[in-house]
Amino acid sequence: MRQMKRSLVDVIEEESAKHFQRNFDRSAWHGSFTQPWKPRKDLDTSRRLLVKTGDLRRSATTPKRNIRGVKYVLNQVYASVHNNGERAGRGAGFQMPKRQFIGQSRQLDAKIIHKMKKVLDQYFNKI
């Protein structure tokens, strides 16, 4: 049973990491439907949106996990500003456009459920 639980948590971790990375690749959030990110104002097309050093992108692949599931805790102070479209800058600052890359997603849930069914089928076919 313990091994099966670990396998199911592995599925959650692997599928969510892939899903969040694809959001960076596509420059869009894939939740209930696809929401493309607002393009940057400076017209710099030499790099992808939200990828300068790669720290933010890498943090979206390293969850804290336990037997009940996985939790993504992003250490970059600017992560929630970009993900939620919050205020940024000093003083009056400015409103950052929402460019969500991590969070609850129906598309991700469907992928996880599909993979979990495969794991459970393999497990119960061995018994």
Phi, psi and omega per residue, in radians:
M1 nan -0.747 -3.127
R2 -1.072 -0.737 3.130
Q3 -1.119 -0.687 3.114
M4 -1.105 -0.762 3.117
K5 -1.061 -0.753 3.106
R6 -1.067 -0.714 3.131
S7 -1.103 -0.675 3.131
L8 -1.203 -0.681 3.078
V9 -1.155 -0.650 3.061
D10 -1.014 -0.732 3.127
V11 -1.063 -0.808 -3.139
I12 -1.050 -0.811 -3.110
E13 -1.112 -0.833 -3.090
E14 -1.134 -0.829 -3.093
E15 -1.186 -0.691 -3.140
S16 -1.208 -0.721 3.113
A17 -1.061 -0.780 3.114
K18 -1.097 -0.736 -3.116
H19 -1.095 -0.810 -3.114
F20 -1.169 -0.636 3.086
Q21 -1.153 -0.698 3.100
R22 -1.096 -0.555 3.081
N23 -1.060 -0.711 3.084
F24 -1.151 -0.738 -3.127
D25 -1.117 -0.671 -3.090
R26 -1.567 -0.159 -3.048
S27 0.918 0.837 -3.124
A28 -2.782 2.704 3.042
W29 -1.667 2.318 3.109
H30 -2.004 1.634 3.139
G31 -1.956 -1.978 3.035
S32 -1.253 -0.551 3.056
F33 -2.589 2.955 -3.094
T34 -1.443 2.284 3.105
Q35 -2.137 1.755 3.116
P36 -1.084 2.553 3.098
W37 -1.313 2.573 3.070
K38 -1.152 2.315 -3.127
P39 -1.159 2.749 3.120
R40 -1.287 2.684 -3.076
K41 -1.360 -0.511 -3.011
D42 -1.395 -0.004 3.093
L43 1.056 0.354 3.079
D44 -1.341 1.814 -3.119
T45 -1.735 0.174 -3.114
S46 -1.309 -0.268 3.108
R47 -2.480 2.796 3.127
R48 -1.245 2.770 3.031
L49 -1.081 2.502 3.089
L50 1.103 0.248 3.113
V51 -2.212 1.751 3.065
K52 -1.978 -1.023 3.094
T53 -1.730 -0.365 -3.090
G54 1.630 -0.092 -3.108
D55 -1.090 -0.782 -3.115
L56 -1.113 -0.801 3.137
R57 -1.075 -0.784 3.138
R58 -1.123 -0.632 -3.111
S59 -1.150 -0.385 3.129
A60 -1.410 0.110 3.111
T61 -2.092 0.047 -3.067
T62 -2.147 1.470 -3.128
P63 -1.456 2.864 2.922
K64 -1.597 2.311 -3.065
R65 -2.264 2.671 2.977
N66 -2.563 -3.035 -3.044
I67 -1.145 -0.347 -3.130
R68 -1.542 -0.285 -3.138
G69 2.726 -2.791 -3.131
V70 -2.213 2.651 3.124
K71 -2.426 2.247 3.116
Y72 -1.653 2.119 3.086
V73 -2.096 1.911 -3.092
L74 -1.612 2.165 -3.042
N75 -1.441 -0.290 -3.133
Q76 -1.240 2.275 -3.102
V77 -1.123 -0.433 -3.100
Y78 -1.546 -0.059 -3.091
A79 -1.044 -0.872 -3.105
S80 -1.228 -0.518 3.098
V81 -1.038 -0.811 3.139
H82 -1.295 -0.812 -3.056
N83 -1.135 -0.623 -3.060
N84 -1.862 -0.115 -3.114
G85 1.200 0.958 -3.095
E86 -1.695 3.115 3.096
R87 -1.270 2.544 -3.130
A88 -2.403 2.865 3.085
G89 1.589 3.009 -3.139
R90 -1.608 2.778 3.111
G91 1.131 -2.262 3.138
A92 -1.161 -0.544 3.088
G93 1.130 -2.783 3.140
F94 -2.642 2.846 3.133
Q95 -1.543 2.005 3.098
M96 -1.310 2.369 3.072
P97 -1.181 2.530 -3.140
K98 -1.247 2.122 3.056
R99 -2.255 1.324 -3.045
Q100 -1.198 2.344 3.117
F101 -2.244 -0.211 -3.094
I102 -2.509 2.556 3.112
G103 2.579 -3.004 3.131
Q104 -1.220 2.362 -3.079
S105 -2.546 2.259 3.088
R106 -1.124 -0.666 3.121
Q107 -1.093 -0.758 3.111
L108 -1.142 -0.767 3.121
D109 -1.002 -0.734 3.138
A110 -1.114 -0.713 3.112
K111 -1.124 -0.761 -3.125
I112 -1.112 -0.797 3.140
I113 -1.067 -0.745 3.126
H114 -1.043 -0.827 -3.136
K115 -1.195 -0.642 3.130
M116 -1.130 -0.666 3.094
K117 -1.068 -0.681 3.104
K118 -1.119 -0.764 3.133
V119 -1.097 -0.786 -3.141
L120 -1.137 -0.697 3.091
D121 -1.060 -0.782 3.115
Q122 -1.094 -0.736 -3.119
Y123 -1.115 -0.834 -3.079
F124 -1.320 -0.384 3.064
N125 -1.291 -0.354 3.099
K126 -1.372 -0.408 -3.072
I127 -1.314 nan nan
